[in-house]
Amino acid sequence: MSKKHIHAVTGAFGYSGKYIAQRLLNKGHEVITITNSVNRTNPFGDKLKAFPFNFDNSRKLVETLNDVSVLYITYWVRFNHKLFTHADAVRNTIGLFEAAAKAGVERIVYVSITNPSEDSHLEYFSGKGKLEKILKDIGVSYAILRPAVLFGKEDILINNIAWALRRLPIIGVFGDGQYRIQPIYVDDLAEIAVQEGSNRENKTINCIGPETFTYKGLVDTIGKIIDKRRLIVPVPPLFGYIVGRIIGQIVNDQFITRDEIDGLMADLLYVDSPPTGKTKLTDWTRDHAHTLGRHYSSELARRKNRSIEYKIN
């Protein structure tokens, strides 16, 4: 029997990693987190210890993982910025894979994205495709989880759609808005991750919720639930991106990127698979209708301020 007993979660003070860590603790596991934010408020107190990634010191990273049985990797970046890039995220994740193999980690549960492809012209999807291939060849048992879009109390996308609905009289959608999206509740993803942590069979799982929306339908549904019905109009993607840039400058964030628009319109957040999550976005939105979108959720603020806990929407 293996003497390794620790479960390691990347970014347990952040979004999806926090839910994975909580489920592991609830099951009585010893859990650590590896993070760039070791000084961020620790919601778990002394139940969970934080270690730095040490991407620039592979020996220390291997030492951190020496007693780890299962490594859950949620680490990634949403867009390129002067502080971080997709290329950095790919290189650092490869370092995590290699350190896990050297340390004798038994299982890697890796959070990817729907429809990854090394050949994609979109760095988000090509980077994930490259990492999936490397993980499959690294020699460690793996589960690859492919969520489309996450929603939950610390969410950015769904919250900021609601934020825009509360403030703008007209909402533009890129093109005809008929491309599809399958949001999954973040704790449903965490449940799948923890289940897969106890297995050793190599798996790739599309992680999608029980509801499929067109993008236009998603915006309309959220507007109705929060009682902010707006006129939804099609706009050229370039125009939508420019408006998004203006909003981003106002809120000091990256509101939407060209790659995100292209990915949406290419239907890359849709897969023809049975749902793996059970929580409906519509039910969750009704439960949070009074608070959803009251405040803007900033990706850059989370990246720059690594001492405070993520804001709850």
N, C-alpha and C positions, 0 to 999 in steps of 0.2 A: 504494500500500500504506500502511496506517495506521502512523504512528510510535508510536502508543500500544502499550505492551508489558507494563505492570504488571497483575497480577491482585490485586485487593483483596478480603479476606475479613473480614467483621465477626466479632468474637469468636474469633479464632484461638487465644486462650489458654484457651478454654472447652471446649465439648463438640463439637458437630458441626463448628463452624468449624475446630477443630484438625485434624480428619481431612481436611477439604477442603484446608486449607493444606498438609498433609503430602503429599497426592497431587499438588498443583500443584508443590511443590518437587521431588518425585521426577521430574516431567516436565521439570524444568529451567527453570521459569518464575520470573521475579522476582515476589516476593509481599510485600505489606504487609498489616497488619491495622489495622482501625479499631475502637476498643474503649473502653469505660468503665474498663478495667483496665490502663492502660499500665504500671503498676508491678507487675503480677502476674508471677510467675516465667515467663520466656520459654523454652519447651521447645525452641525452634529456634535459640537463640543469635543469632549475627550474621547468620544466613540470612534473618531476617525482622524488619522494623522496624515498630514500633507507633506509631500516631497516634491522638490523642483524637477522639471523635465530633464535638465542637464543634457540638452541636445548637443551641446558642444563638448561633452565629456562622456563618451560611451561607457567607460569603465564604471563611473558612478551610476549611470542609468542601469547597467547590468546589476550592480550591487543592490539597487532599489528593488529590482525584480527577482532577486535570488530566491526568496521564499514565496513567490507568487505562484499560485496554481492557475488562476484565470485572470486575463487582462482584458478589460472592456475599453475599447478605444472609440471615443466620441470626438477626439481632437480634429479640428478642421478650421478653415477660414471661409467666410461667405464671399468675399470679393478681394481684389488686389488693392493694396494701400501702401503708402510709404512705410508704414510700421510692420506690414505683413503681406505676404503674397501667396498665391496658390503654389508656386514653385517651392517656397519655403515649407509649406504644409506637406507637400509630397515628400520632400527630402527628410523632414523631421519624422514623418510617419514611417518611412522606410527604416530610419534609425530605431524607432520603437519596435518594429517587427524584428529587426536583427538583434537588438538587445534582448527581446523576449526569447528568441531562439537560443541565444548564448546562455541565458539564465535558466533554461530548462522549463519555461512556462508551458503548461500542459494544453492550454486552450486560449485562443484569441477570439473575442467577440467584437467584430468591427462594424461600425455604423457607416454605411456608404450612402447611396442615393439611387432612386429609380433610374433605370436606363443608362447606366454608366457605359462609356465606350472610349477606349484609347484613341479611336479615330475621330472623336468629336472635335469640332472647332471651338467648343466651349470648354475653358480650362477646368471649370468645376467638374464637369462630367468626364473629361479625358483624364484628369488627375485621379478621380475615383476609380476609373477603369484600369489605369496603370497600377494603382495600389491593390486592387482586387487580384490582379494577375500575380503580383509579387507575393502577396499573402498566400496564395494557393501553392506557391513553389517554395515557401520558406521552411517547410518541414514541421510546422506546428498545427495541431488540430484547430479548425476554424469554423466560425459561423459568421456569415456576411449578412447583415441586415440592411435592407434597402427601403428606407422610408421616403415618402414623397415630401410632404410638408408636415411639420409638427405643430400642434397647438396645445396650449396650457397656460398657466398663470404667468409664466415668464416669457411668453411668446412675443415675437416681433411682428411677423407678417400679418396674422389675423388681427392682432391688436391695432396695428397701424392702418389697416383697411378701415377698421371701426373709427379710428382717430380721424381719418380723412372724411369719412361719412359724417362725422359730427361737426366738421368745420367747413366743408366745401358744398356749395349748392348743386354742383354738377360733378359727376365722377366719370372720367374717361377710362375706357378699357382699350387695350392695344388690339387693333384690327377688329375682327368680329366678336372677340371674347368667347368663342365657342371651344377653345382648347380646354382640356380637362385637368382636374386636380383632385387628389384623394387624400385629404388630411388625416393624420393619425394622432390620437391623443398621446402626449409624451409619456404618461404612465403606462399606457398599453404597450408602447415600445419598450419601456423599461422591463415590464413583465416578460416580454418575449426574450429580451437580452438575458435576464437572470435564468429563465428556463434553459436557454441555449448554453449558459455557462456550466450547467450540470451535465451536459451531453458531451460526447467526443466524436460524433459523426460530423463529417464535413458537410456544411449546408450553406445554401444561398436562399434567403427568404425575402420576398417582396412584403414590406410592412406598410399596409394601407388600411385606412379606416373603412367603416361600413357604408359611407356615403361618398358618391362621386358627383362632383359639381362641374359645370362649365365655369370658367373664371367669371364671366358676367353673372352667372347664376349665383356664384359664391358671394359676390359683392352685393347683389340684390337681396339674398337671403339674410346676410348680416345686417343690412340696412333695415329690413323689416323687423328683425328681432329686437334691435336696439331702438326701434321707432325713429329711424332717421332715413326715411325713404327719399332717394335722390334720383334725378334723371341720370341715366347711365347711357353714355354716348360712345360710339366707336371713334377712335382717333388713330392717325398713323403712328406706328411704333416710334419713329424718330421724334415726333411731336410729344408723345407721351414721355419719352426719355428726357427731353428738354424740360418739361414741366416737373418731372421727378427731380432733375438736377436743381431746379429753382427751390423746390420744397426742401431738398437736402441742404442747400445753403442756409435756408431759414432755420432749420432745426439742427444744423451743424452735424450732419450725418450723411450716409449714403442711402438715400431713400429707395432707389431702384437702380439696377445696372443694366447695360445693354445686354450682357450675357443672360441675366435673369429674364429679361423680356424675350430674348430669343429662345431660351429654354422652355418658357411657358408656351410660346406660340408654336413650338415644335412638338408639343404634347408630351414632353419628357417627364412630366409629373403625373403621368397616367400609365398604368399597366393593366393588362387583361388577366387579372388574378383574383382569386377569392379574397375577401377581406381577412386580415389577421388581427386587426384591432376591433374592439367591441363598442367603444364609446363614440356616440354620434356627435359631430361638431354642432349640429343644431341644438341638441339637448344641453351641451356644455355652454354654448353661447347664451341660451335662455337663462341658465343658472348664473351667468356672469354679466348679464345685459346692462346692469346699472353701473358697472365699473369698467367694462371693456372699452378701450379707446379713449378713456378720460385723459390719459397722459400718453405722450409719445414714447415709444420704446426705442432707444438709440443703441445701435450696434457699436458705434465708435466709442460712446461713453463707457460701455462695458469693457471695451478693450483698453481704454486709456486709464480708467480708474479701477485698479485691481485690489482695492481695499474694502469696498462696500459690497454687500449682498445684492444680487440682482433684484430689480424692482418687480414687485408683484402687481400684475394688472387686475 
